[in-house]
């Protein structure tokens, strides 16, 4: 299944401004958010198994934040 062919009930795990969300296609009321990617993926897989649906994980969008400290010369 291609990522753009999600069907009703499929689970999509994605990053929304640092919060990881399991979005249930067509059933937003049972979507959930998590503070860690790992937890969201684990719970997304469980929910997909319960619903008999597919689960995909979208990569996080680059934030453009420099994470390495700048060293003074």
Secondary structure, DSSP 4 states (H G I P E B T S, - for coil): --GGG--TT-EEEEEETTEEEEEETT-GGG-EEESSHHHHHHHHHHHHHHHT--EEEPPPPP-----SPPPP-
